[in-house]
Amino acid sequence: MQVSEVQQLQLQIQVQNHRQHHHNQETPICKKIQVQDENNKVVEADDFLIPPLNFAMVDNGIFRSGFPEPVNFSFLQTLRLRSIIYLCPEPYPEANLEFLKSNGIKLYHFGIEGHKEPFVNIPGDTIREALQVLLDVRNHPIIIHCKRGKHRTGCLVGCYRKMQKWCLSSVFDEYQRFAAAKARVSDQRFE
């Protein structure tokens, strides 16, 4: 995810407004880091905490999102994750693997193909295996993600909600909130 200049400016304005009201204290959305400027002089700078696309808390110790980019790593560090459930078939990028290794985070990779057409079979065995990882509190805090945090992630979260005895209309409402106009009947049918 690329952060546009407009988004960066909006975030900077929010931080400045917050600091004016809180006597220049550090805020939860940024932290001070030391970086080298163009003359190799070490200076303090703000490291903005930018969550991944479609980030949300599912339950205590359980989060969901789209694919984390390096710009999201500082934010993810604040979650103190133990595990990640990755639902795409593609290999995990090297930069992300390095982030996991340096932060002691375990990767659970369940490669589920993304399909554009409805009524494509969703692999029940894979979803059940991912649910077992999700339900094991030894893996918490944990984040579930696919590419955009919509369909595959929504399907797994929907199954988790069913286990929590949520009514189906609430499960579908949550799925729709993240999937927006691209909700898939096959995912909702599986839930």
Phi, psi and chi 1 to 4 in degrees:
 res  aa     phi    psi   chi1   chi2   chi3   chi4
   1 MET       -  125.2  176.3 -179.5   90.3      -
   2 GLN   -93.4  134.7  -67.2  -67.5  -30.3      -
   3 VAL   -92.4  120.2  178.9      -      -      -
   4 SER   -71.7  163.4   72.2      -      -      -
   5 GLU   -62.7  -36.0  -71.0 -179.5   41.4      -
   6 VAL   -63.9  -44.2  171.7      -      -      -
   7 GLN   -62.7  -40.9  -70.9  171.0  -42.8      -
   8 GLN   -62.4  -43.4  -72.9  177.1  -18.2      -
   9 LEU   -64.6  -42.0  -73.0  172.5      -      -
  10 GLN   -60.3  -42.6  -71.0  171.4  -26.2      -
  11 LEU   -65.6  -41.4 -166.5   54.3      -      -
  12 GLN   -63.2  -40.0  -73.2  173.5   -8.9      -
  13 ILE   -64.0  -42.5  -69.4  168.0      -      -
  14 GLN   -60.9  -43.6  -72.0  173.3   -6.2      -
  15 VAL   -64.7  -44.7  169.1      -      -      -
  16 GLN   -61.9  -43.6  -72.9  169.9   -6.9      -
  17 ASN   -62.4  -41.3  -71.1  -20.3      -      -
  18 HIS   -64.6  -42.5 -178.1   82.9      -      -
  19 ARG   -66.2  -36.7  -76.3 -171.7  176.9  155.4
  20 GLN   -61.7  -33.8  -72.9  173.3   -6.4      -
  21 HIS   -88.0  -13.7  -70.1   59.4      -      -
  22 HIS  -126.4   31.7  -66.7   88.0      -      -
  23 HIS    52.4   46.4  -50.6  -61.6      -      -
  24 ASN    59.9   26.0  -94.8  -10.9      -      -
  25 GLN   -76.3  156.7  -64.3  173.7   -6.3      -
  26 GLU   -64.1  149.2  -80.3 -167.8   36.9      -
  27 THR  -113.6  164.4   68.0      -      -      -
  28 PRO   -65.1  -19.6  -13.0   20.5      -      -
  29 ILE   -92.9   -3.1   58.9  172.6      -      -
  30 CYS  -150.3  157.0   73.6      -      -      -
  31 LYS  -138.6  158.4   63.6 -179.9 -179.4  178.1
  32 LYS   -83.1  133.8  -67.4  -69.6 -174.2 -169.6
  33 ILE  -132.2  162.1   58.9  169.4      -      -
  34 GLN  -104.4  129.7  -68.9 -172.8  -18.6      -
  35 VAL  -133.1  161.7  -65.9      -      -      -
  36 GLN   -95.0  133.4  -72.0 -175.5  -25.5      -
  37 ASP   -83.5 -173.1   66.0    9.5      -      -
  38 GLU   -63.4  -18.6   60.3  -81.6   -8.6      -
  39 ASN   -99.7   16.2  -61.4  -37.6      -      -
  40 ASN    62.2   22.4  -70.7  -30.8      -      -
  41 LYS   -89.3  133.7 -178.6  179.9  174.3 -171.3
  42 VAL   -78.8  124.8  175.7      -      -      -
  43 VAL  -131.4  159.6  -64.5      -      -      -
  44 GLU   -86.6  142.0  -92.9 -162.8   -3.2      -
  45 ALA  -143.9  164.1      -      -      -      -
  46 ASP   -86.2  131.4  -71.4  -29.4      -      -
  47 ASP  -105.9  104.4 -176.9   20.0      -      -
  48 PHE   -73.4  138.9  -69.9  101.3      -      -
  49 LEU   -92.8  104.8  -58.0  177.7      -      -
  50 ILE  -112.1  115.0  -58.0  168.0      -      -
  51 PRO   -71.4  156.7   23.6  -29.1      -      -
  52 PRO   -65.4  162.5  -14.9   25.1      -      -
  53 LEU   -52.0  138.5  177.6   70.8      -      -
  54 ASN    58.3   28.6  -86.6  -28.2      -      -
  55 PHE   -69.5  139.1  175.4   81.8      -      -
  56 ALA  -161.0  158.2      -      -      -      -
  57 MET   -86.9  131.9 -176.2  175.5 -167.2      -
  58 VAL   -93.0  -44.8  173.8      -      -      -
  59 ASP  -162.0  176.1 -154.1  -14.4      -      -
  60 ASN   -57.3  120.0  -71.6  -28.7      -      -
  61 GLY    79.0    5.8      -      -      -      -
  62 ILE  -127.4  126.6  -57.7  174.0      -      -
  63 PHE  -127.8  164.7  -54.6   92.3      -      -
  64 ARG  -137.9  154.8   65.8  176.9  -68.7  161.8
  65 SER  -170.5  176.6   74.7      -      -      -
  66 GLY   -82.3 -174.2      -      -      -      -
  67 PHE   -64.5  124.4 -160.1   93.6      -      -
  68 PRO   -72.6  131.2   -6.8   17.6      -      -
  69 GLU  -101.0  162.9  -59.3  -70.9  -21.4      -
  70 PRO   -52.8  -31.7  -31.7   38.2      -      -
  71 VAL   -63.9  -18.4   70.1      -      -      -
  72 ASN   -92.9   -8.2  -51.4  127.5      -      -
  73 PHE   -60.7  -40.8  -69.2  169.5      -      -
  74 SER   -61.5  -41.8  -68.9      -      -      -
  75 PHE   -62.3  -47.1  174.9   83.1      -      -
  76 LEU   -61.2  -33.0  -67.9  177.2      -      -
  77 GLN   -60.4  -33.4  -76.4  177.0  -43.5      -
  78 THR   -68.0  -19.3   68.3      -      -      -
  79 LEU   -81.0  -16.3  -58.2  178.0      -      -
  80 ARG    53.5   50.9  -56.8 -164.4 -170.2  -64.1
  81 LEU   -63.8  144.2  -64.6  171.8      -      -
  82 ARG  -100.7  -30.4  -77.6 -168.8 -169.9  155.4
  83 SER  -146.7  157.5  -48.8      -      -      -
  84 ILE  -131.1  133.8  -71.5 -179.9      -      -
  85 ILE  -103.1  116.9  -66.7  177.6      -      -
  86 TYR  -109.5  122.2  173.3   48.6      -      -
  87 LEU  -104.5    8.2  -61.1  172.1      -      -
  88 CYS   -98.2  153.7  -62.5      -      -      -
  89 PRO   -77.1  -21.5   24.3  -30.5      -      -
  90 GLU   -66.8  149.0  -64.2   82.1   17.2      -
  91 PRO   -61.6  150.1  -12.7   21.1      -      -
  92 TYR   -72.4  134.0 -139.4   52.5      -      -
  93 PRO   -62.6  149.6  -19.2   29.9      -      -
  94 GLU   -57.9  -42.3 -166.9   58.9   40.1      -
  95 ALA   -60.4  -39.1      -      -      -      -
  96 ASN   -70.1  -39.3  -68.7   56.7      -      -
  97 LEU   -62.3  -40.3  -71.3  171.8      -      -
  98 GLU   -62.9  -41.9  -75.3  -62.1  -41.6      -
  99 PHE   -60.1  -45.0  171.2   75.3      -      -
 100 LEU   -61.2  -46.5  -61.8 -174.5      -      -
 101 LYS   -61.8  -45.7 -176.1  177.9  178.0 -176.7
 102 SER   -71.0  -16.2   66.0      -      -      -
 103 ASN  -112.4    7.8  -71.9  -81.8      -      -
 104 GLY    63.8   36.5      -      -      -      -
 105 ILE  -101.8  132.5  -59.2  169.7      -      -
 106 LYS   -91.9  136.2 -177.7  166.0 -177.5  173.8
 107 LEU  -100.8  127.5  176.5   66.2      -      -
 108 TYR  -111.4  112.3  -67.3   93.2      -      -
 109 HIS  -105.1  114.3 -171.9  177.2      -      -
 110 PHE  -119.4   98.2  -61.0   97.8      -      -
 111 GLY   -75.7  100.2      -      -      -      -
 112 ILE  -109.1  123.5  -60.4  173.1      -      -
 113 GLU   -64.4  141.3  -68.9  -69.8  -25.4      -
 114 GLY   -91.0  134.4      -      -      -      -
 115 HIS  -124.1  137.9  -62.9  -78.4      -      -
 116 LYS   -83.0  -31.7  -64.0 -154.5 -177.6  -81.6
 117 GLU   -84.9  145.4   57.8  -80.6  -16.6      -
 118 PRO   -72.8  169.1   23.4  -29.1      -      -
 119 PHE    66.2   21.4  -50.6  111.3      -      -
 120 VAL   -82.9  136.3  172.5      -      -      -
 121 ASN   -63.1  133.8  -71.0  -25.1      -      -
 122 ILE   -99.0  130.6  -63.9  168.2      -      -
 123 PRO   -68.6  102.9   23.1  -29.4      -      -
 124 GLY   -59.9  -40.1      -      -      -      -
 125 ASP   -62.9  -41.2  -70.0  -15.5      -      -
 126 THR   -66.4  -42.4  -54.0      -      -      -
 127 ILE   -62.6  -41.2  -69.4  -69.8      -      -
 128 ARG   -63.6  -41.4  -81.1 -172.6  -77.5  -80.8
 129 GLU   -63.5  -43.3  -71.8  175.1   32.4      -
 130 ALA   -64.3  -38.1      -      -      -      -
 131 LEU   -63.1  -38.3  -94.0  174.3      -      -
 132 GLN   -61.3  -42.4  -75.2  179.9  -32.7      -
 133 VAL   -64.3  -44.6  170.8      -      -      -
 134 LEU   -62.8  -38.7 -177.9   61.1      -      -
 135 LEU   -77.7  -17.1  -67.3  170.6      -      -
 136 ASP   -79.4  106.3 -173.4  -16.6      -      -
 137 VAL   -63.7  -15.9  -65.7      -      -      -
 138 ARG   -65.7  -18.0  -66.4  173.4  -65.1 -177.6
 139 ASN   -90.5   -3.6  -64.7  -39.1      -      -
 140 HIS   -87.5  150.3  -65.1 -177.8      -      -
 141 PRO   -65.9  143.4   -8.0   15.7      -      -
 142 ILE  -137.3  148.4 -169.9  168.2      -      -
 143 ILE  -124.2  138.5 -167.6  166.0      -      -
 144 ILE  -104.5  132.3  -51.4  158.2      -      -
 145 HIS  -151.6  155.7   78.3   81.2      -      -
 146 CYS  -128.0 -143.2   53.5      -      -      -
 147 LYS   -75.2  -53.2 -173.0  172.8 -178.7  178.4
 148 ARG  -112.4   -3.8  -58.3 -103.8 -175.5  -99.7
 149 GLY    74.1   27.4      -      -      -      -
 150 LYS  -110.6  -76.5  -66.0  179.9  177.3 -175.9
 151 HIS   -80.8  -60.2  -52.6  -63.9      -      -
 152 ARG   -64.2  -44.7  -70.0  165.9  -82.5 -156.5
 153 THR   -63.1  -43.1  -61.7      -      -      -
 154 GLY   -61.9  -36.2      -      -      -      -
 155 CYS   -65.4  -46.4 -172.1      -      -      -
 156 LEU   -65.3  -43.9 -178.1   59.1      -      -
 157 VAL   -63.5  -39.0  170.1      -      -      -
 158 GLY   -61.4  -40.5      -      -      -      -
 159 CYS   -65.2  -39.7  -68.8      -      -      -
 160 TYR   -61.5  -42.6  175.7   73.8      -      -
 161 ARG   -63.4  -38.5  -63.5  -57.7 -168.0 -159.3
 162 LYS   -62.3  -38.4  -83.2 -177.8   65.8  176.2
 163 MET   -66.1  -25.8  -65.3 -175.4   77.3      -
 164 GLN   -83.8    2.8  -68.8 -178.9  -55.6      -
 165 LYS    69.7   29.3  -52.8  -91.4 -169.9 -113.8
 166 TRP   -68.9  147.7  -82.6   31.4      -      -
 167 CYS   -72.2  151.1   68.4      -      -      -
 168 LEU   -60.6  -34.9  -78.2 -179.8      -      -
 169 SER   -63.5  -36.0   62.4      -      -      -
 170 SER   -70.2  -38.6  -65.2      -      -      -
 171 VAL   -61.5  -45.9  172.6      -      -      -
 172 PHE   -68.0  -36.5  -67.6  152.0      -      -
 173 ASP   -60.8  -45.1  -75.3  -12.8      -      -
 174 GLU   -63.7  -44.2 -178.3  179.3   46.5      -
 175 TYR   -57.8  -47.2  173.9   85.9      -      -
 176 GLN   -61.6  -37.3  -65.3  -88.9  -19.7      -
 177 ARG   -58.4  -37.9 -115.1 -170.2  -18.6  -88.8
 178 PHE   -90.0  -32.8  -72.1   92.8      -      -
 179 ALA   -81.0  -20.3      -      -      -      -
 180 ALA    54.6 -128.4      -      -      -      -
 181 ALA   -77.0   -6.6      -      -      -      -
 182 LYS  -105.3   28.2  -67.6 -171.0  172.9 -174.2
 183 ALA   -61.3  138.1      -      -      -      -
 184 ARG  -109.9  128.2  -65.4 -178.5 -178.4  145.6
 185 VAL   -59.1  -37.9  174.5      -      -      -
 186 SER   -63.4  -37.6   59.9      -      -      -
 187 ASP   -67.0  -43.2  -67.9  -16.2      -      -
 188 GLN   -68.1  -34.7  -67.6 -179.6   43.6      -
 189 ARG   -64.6  -39.5 -177.8 -179.2  -62.8  157.5
 190 PHE   -65.5  -38.8 -170.0   80.5      -      -
 191 GLU   -61.0      -  -66.9  169.7    1.4      -
